[in-house]
Amino acid sequence: MLEIKSWVRLLSCAGLLAACSDDGDDTKGTASGAAEGSAGEVASAGAGGKANAAGAGGKANAAGQGAAGASAATKVDLAAFEATGLTKYRGKAKPARTESEGDETHYFFDEADGPVCLRGGQYAMATRDRGSQDLVIFLQGGGSCNSNLCRATETANPKIPARAVLDANLDVNPVKDWNVVYAPYCDGSLHFGDSDIPDQNRKHHGLRNTSAALDVAVEKFPKPRRVLLTGASAGGYGTIWITALVRLAYPDAELFVLNDAGIAVANPANANGFRSVLGEWGATQFIPEGCEECKTSPHLTSWMSWNLQHDPTLKLGMFSAYEDSVIAGTFLMIDSKVFKQTLLDETAKVVEVAPDRAKRFLIEGTQHTIGDLSRTAVGDETVAKWLGKMLEGEGWDNVLQ
């Protein structure tokens, strides 16, 4: 039971801190300040390779090419994403009411339709219409809940916080003028739980909640040119499986994923803890059938690789600190050197799958989540600049401090 508790504590705090920091840039916490103007190494992602093996099935792809128009749908293995079962709640719920506030619209759902928070509270989400051709889908952080330890956000506040990529007033934010779909987090199961535990008054309806938010997204913004799926901490974990849902919702868009401090590396000594938690949430059913490593590895980075293998147009950015004080220090409870090496090893495997389409931004210190895009940096390379290069397709590379 100790192994399960360790993973639940990890996921609980990882999401909870992100949620606590929504109203301001306090994500640095006990950060060592390593991102403050230190000279870092910008490492090459690969030795000039323009194409890579797509993995199982041996499909080759032009790794540096984006998904333009309808050609994206013909390249992406949509059937593989559909086969995960993650679409089971698409189209099942409609908002019961809406409220407008400036360029934001807030949507509220009835539990009878499926979306609901952990203890039965009303689920709500938001959109921000900036008149853009491009779209940010943001998954909020907010804890986790399991029979061994429950520490999770249990209410959904649809107001969009002004932080990180959601800060429309930050001049250097490359997505400040993009439309936004904001998916609050109140299910305790990383946005894709699918279980009810009545004797503990727990409703893990994460997949229903996120599916409802995506249904609103498609109705409000039906044909974006580019989509950035991102989330911090627990929301970062959520991007791993919600990638499939977003790709199926927008088969013709250029799709980018930014995983902020939710890369899902595990304690190498704890082979089953994460999987046990997913089982209680009813989420193991969504592990891709053809991904054997997803079923056996203590890490879930293999699922990220699987996404890249089945979508030869997808671009993935991964951010973490080597000694994340929340994940490595307090809740995973492993030596910082072990966490750093595990992080390097596992993210390198993801990059190896698609070296032109998967990059890392890894910094020294204990910082948890990106926080201010303009302040988190290695040398002169801020996360804001790095993200902009990812989206524009020029000069984007691994940044390893």
C-alpha positions in Angstrom: 0.0 0.0 0.0 2.9 2.3 0.5 3.7 2.3 -3.2 0.2 3.3 -4.1 0.2 6.1 -1.4 3.5 7.4 -2.8 2.0 7.8 -6.3 -1.2 9.3 -5.0 0.7 11.8 -2.9 2.8 12.7 -6.0 -0.3 13.2 -8.2 -2.2 15.0 -5.5 0.4 17.7 -4.8 1.5 18.0 -8.4 -2.0 19.1 -9.4 -2.8 20.9 -6.2 0.1 23.3 -6.5 -0.8 24.2 -10.0 -4.3 24.9 -8.9 -3.1 27.0 -6.0 -1.0 29.1 -8.3 -3.7 29.9 -10.8 -4.2 33.4 -9.4 -0.6 34.4 -9.5 2.9 33.4 -10.4 3.9 31.6 -7.2 4.9 28.3 -8.9 8.5 28.8 -8.2 8.0 28.1 -4.5 11.3 26.7 -3.2 12.9 27.1 -6.6 16.7 27.4 -6.5 16.5 30.2 -9.1 18.4 28.1 -11.6 16.3 29.6 -14.5 17.5 33.1 -13.6 19.9 34.1 -16.4 22.2 31.0 -16.1 24.1 30.0 -19.1 22.7 26.7 -20.5 23.4 24.3 -23.2 21.0 24.2 -26.2 21.4 20.6 -27.3 20.8 19.2 -30.7 17.7 17.0 -31.0 19.3 14.6 -33.4 21.9 14.2 -36.1 20.1 15.9 -38.8 17.5 13.2 -39.3 14.6 14.4 -41.3 12.5 11.3 -41.1 12.0 8.6 -38.4 10.4 5.2 -38.0 6.9 5.7 -36.7 7.2 2.7 -34.4 4.9 -0.3 -34.4 3.9 -0.9 -37.9 7.0 0.8 -39.3 5.4 3.8 -40.9 7.9 6.5 -41.9 7.1 10.2 -41.7 8.6 13.5 -42.6 9.1 14.5 -39.0 9.5 18.2 -39.6 6.4 18.7 -41.6 3.3 20.2 -40.1 -0.3 19.0 -40.5 -1.7 21.3 -43.2 -5.4 21.1 -44.0 -7.0 17.8 -44.9 -3.6 16.2 -45.5 -3.2 15.8 -41.7 -6.2 13.5 -41.5 -4.8 11.2 -44.1 -1.5 10.9 -42.2 -2.7 10.4 -38.7 -3.8 7.0 -37.5 -7.2 8.2 -36.3 -8.4 4.6 -35.9 -5.7 3.9 -33.3 -6.8 6.9 -31.3 -10.5 5.9 -31.6 -9.6 2.4 -30.5 -8.5 3.6 -27.1 -12.1 4.2 -26.1 -11.4 7.7 -25.0 -14.3 9.0 -27.2 -17.0 7.2 -25.3 -18.5 10.4 -23.8 -18.1 12.7 -26.8 -21.4 14.3 -27.7 -23.2 13.1 -24.5 -23.6 16.3 -22.6 -24.8 19.9 -23.3 -24.4 22.9 -21.1 -27.4 23.6 -18.9 -26.7 27.3 -18.9 -24.1 29.9 -19.9 -22.9 33.2 -18.6 -20.8 35.9 -20.4 -18.1 38.0 -18.9 -16.2 40.2 -21.4 -14.7 37.9 -24.1 -15.2 34.9 -21.8 -18.2 32.6 -21.8 -18.7 30.2 -18.8 -20.6 26.9 -19.3 -22.3 25.0 -16.5 -23.4 21.3 -16.7 -26.0 19.2 -14.9 -24.8 16.0 -13.2 -27.6 14.1 -14.9 -25.7 14.5 -18.2 -22.5 13.0 -16.7 -20.1 15.9 -16.0 -19.7 16.4 -12.3 -17.0 17.2 -9.8 -15.5 14.7 -7.3 -18.2 15.1 -4.5 -21.1 15.9 -6.8 -20.4 19.6 -7.3 -21.3 21.2 -10.7 -18.8 21.0 -13.4 -18.1 24.2 -15.4 -15.7 25.4 -18.1 -15.0 28.4 -20.2 -14.0 29.7 -23.6 -12.3 33.0 -24.5 -13.1 34.2 -28.0 -10.3 36.5 -29.4 -11.4 36.2 -33.0 -8.3 34.0 -33.8 -7.8 31.2 -36.2 -5.8 29.4 -33.5 -6.8 27.7 -30.3 -5.3 26.9 -26.8 -6.9 24.1 -24.9 -5.7 24.3 -21.3 -6.2 21.5 -18.7 -6.1 22.9 -15.1 -4.2 21.2 -12.3 -5.8 20.3 -9.0 -4.8 17.3 -7.1 -5.8 13.6 -7.0 -8.0 11.4 -5.0 -7.6 7.7 -4.1 -8.9 5.5 -1.3 -5.5 5.8 0.4 -5.2 9.5 0.2 -7.5 12.1 -1.2 -6.2 15.7 -1.6 -7.9 17.2 -4.6 -9.7 20.3 -5.9 -13.4 19.5 -5.7 -14.9 22.6 -7.3 -14.8 23.9 -10.8 -14.2 27.7 -11.2 -14.6 28.5 -14.9 -12.9 31.9 -14.7 -9.8 31.8 -16.8 -6.7 32.6 -14.7 -4.1 35.1 -16.1 -1.0 32.9 -15.8 1.4 31.2 -18.1 0.0 30.6 -21.6 -3.4 32.0 -20.5 -1.9 35.4 -19.7 -3.4 37.6 -22.5 -1.6 40.7 -21.2 1.9 39.2 -21.4 3.4 40.7 -24.5 6.0 37.9 -25.1 3.3 35.2 -24.8 3.2 33.7 -28.3 -0.4 32.5 -27.8 -1.8 35.6 -26.0 -4.2 36.4 -28.9 -5.3 32.8 -29.5 -8.8 31.6 -28.6 -9.0 29.6 -25.4 -10.8 26.6 -24.1 -10.3 26.3 -20.4 -11.0 22.9 -18.7 -11.1 23.2 -14.9 -10.1 20.2 -12.9 -12.3 18.8 -10.1 -12.4 15.1 -10.7 -9.3 13.9 -8.8 -8.4 11.6 -11.6 -6.2 13.6 -14.1 -8.9 14.5 -16.5 -9.7 10.9 -17.6 -11.1 8.9 -14.7 -14.2 6.9 -15.4 -15.5 5.3 -12.2 -17.9 5.9 -9.3 -17.1 4.8 -5.7 -20.4 5.4 -3.8 -19.2 4.2 -0.4 -16.6 6.9 -0.4 -18.7 9.5 -2.2 -16.4 9.8 -5.1 -17.2 10.4 -8.7 -14.2 10.2 -11.0 -15.9 11.6 -14.1 -12.7 13.3 -15.5 -13.2 11.9 -19.0 -16.9 13.0 -19.1 -15.9 16.5 -17.9 -13.1 16.9 -20.5 -15.2 15.4 -23.2 -18.0 17.9 -22.5 -15.4 20.7 -22.6 -14.2 19.5 -26.0 -17.7 19.3 -27.3 -18.1 23.0 -26.5 -14.7 23.7 -28.1 -15.8 22.1 -31.4 -19.1 23.9 -31.4 -17.5 27.3 -30.6 -14.3 26.9 -32.6 -15.0 24.3 -35.3 -12.0 24.7 -37.6 -8.9 26.2 -36.0 -5.7 26.4 -38.0 -3.5 25.4 -35.1 -4.3 23.8 -31.7 -2.1 23.9 -28.6 -3.1 21.4 -26.0 -1.4 22.2 -22.7 -1.8 21.9 -19.0 0.3 22.3 -15.8 1.1 19.7 -13.3 -1.9 17.4 -13.0 -3.1 19.1 -16.2 0.3 18.2 -17.8 -0.4 14.6 -17.0 -3.8 15.0 -18.5 -2.3 16.0 -21.9 -0.9 12.5 -22.3 -4.3 10.8 -22.9 -6.3 13.8 -24.0 -4.0 14.2 -27.0 -6.1 11.4 -28.7 -9.4 13.2 -28.0 -8.1 16.5 -29.3 -6.7 15.0 -32.4 -10.0 13.2 -33.1 -11.9 16.5 -32.5 -9.6 18.4 -34.8 -8.2 16.0 -37.4 -7.2 18.7 -39.9 -5.5 21.2 -37.5 -1.8 21.5 -36.7 -1.6 19.9 -33.2 0.9 20.9 -30.6 1.2 19.6 -27.0 3.0 21.4 -24.2 3.3 19.1 -21.1 4.2 21.4 -18.2 5.6 19.4 -15.2 3.5 16.3 -15.8 5.8 14.1 -17.8 4.8 11.0 -15.8 8.2 9.5 -14.9 7.9 7.2 -11.9 10.1 6.0 -9.1 12.1 3.2 -10.9 11.7 1.1 -7.7 7.9 1.3 -7.9 6.7 -0.7 -10.8 3.0 -0.9 -10.0 2.0 2.2 -8.0 0.8 4.4 -10.9 -1.0 1.5 -12.6 -2.8 0.7 -9.3 -4.1 4.2 -9.0 -5.3 4.3 -12.7 -7.1 1.0 -12.0 -9.1 2.5 -9.2 -10.0 5.5 -11.4 -11.3 3.1 -14.1 -8.6 4.5 -16.4 -6.5 1.5 -17.3 -9.2 0.6 -19.9 -7.8 3.4 -22.1 -4.2 2.2 -22.3 -3.6 1.7 -26.0 -3.9 -2.0 -26.8 -0.9 -2.0 -29.1 1.5 -0.3 -26.7 3.1 -3.1 -24.7 5.5 -0.8 -22.9 2.5 1.3 -21.8 1.2 -1.8 -20.0 4.5 -2.9 -18.4 6.7 0.2 -17.8 6.5 2.0 -14.4 6.6 5.2 -16.5 3.8 6.5 -18.7 6.2 8.4 -21.0 5.7 5.4 -23.4 2.2 6.7 -23.9 3.6 10.0 -25.1 5.8 8.1 -27.6 2.8 6.1 -28.8 1.0 9.4 -29.5 3.9 10.6 -31.6 4.1 7.2 -33.4 0.5 7.4 -34.5 0.4 11.0 -35.4 3.3 11.9 -37.7 2.2 15.6 -37.6 2.1 16.0 -33.8 4.7 18.2 -32.0 5.4 17.7 -28.3 7.2 19.9 -25.9 8.1 18.7 -22.4 9.1 21.0 -19.5 10.4 20.0 -16.1 13.0 21.0 -13.5 15.6 18.3 -12.6 14.7 18.4 -8.9 11.1 19.4 -9.0 10.4 20.0 -5.4 6.8 18.8 -5.6 7.4 15.6 -7.7 10.9 14.4 -6.9 11.4 15.9 -3.4 8.2 15.7 -1.4 5.9 13.2 -3.1 7.9 10.8 -5.2 10.4 10.7 -2.4 13.4 9.7 -4.4 16.9 11.0 -4.4 17.1 14.1 -6.7 20.0 12.5 -8.7 17.8 9.5 -9.4 14.9 11.7 -10.4 17.1 13.7 -12.7 18.6 10.7 -14.4 15.2 9.0 -14.8 13.8 12.2 -16.3 16.7 12.5 -18.7 16.5 8.8 -19.7 12.8 8.6 -20.2 12.3 11.9 -22.1 15.3 11.0 -24.3 13.3 7.9 -25.3 10.4 10.1 -26.3 12.7 12.4 -28.3 14.3 9.4 -30.0 10.9 8.4 -31.4 10.5 11.7 -33.3 13.6 13.9 -32.9 12.2 16.7 -35.1 8.8 16.7 -33.4 9.6 16.1 -29.7 11.8 18.5 -27.6 12.7 19.0 -24.0 13.2 22.1 -21.9 14.8 20.9 -18.7 16.3 23.2 -16.1 18.3 22.9 -12.9 16.6 23.5 -9.6 13.4 22.6 -7.8 10.9 24.8 -9.7 7.5 23.2 -10.3 5.7 24.2 -13.5 6.7 26.9 -15.9 5.0 29.9 -14.2 6.0 33.1 -16.0 6.9 32.4 -19.6 9.2 35.3 -19.7 11.2 34.5 -16.5 11.7 30.8 -16.8 14.8 30.6 -19.0 18.1 28.9 -19.7 20.5 31.7 -20.7 18.7 33.9 -23.1 16.2 31.2 -24.1 13.0 31.8 -22.3 10.1 29.4 -22.4 8.2 32.1 -24.3 10.8 32.1 -27.1 11.0 28.3 -27.1 7.3 27.9 -27.4 7.1 30.4 -30.1 9.7 28.5 -32.1 7.8 25.3 -31.6 4.6 26.9 -33.0 6.4 28.6 -35.9 8.6 25.7 -36.8 11.9 27.6 -36.9 14.9 27.1 -34.6 13.0 24.9 -32.1 15.5 22.6 -30.3 16.1 20.8 -27.0 17.2 23.1 -24.1 19.1 21.2 -21.5 20.6 23.2 -18.6 
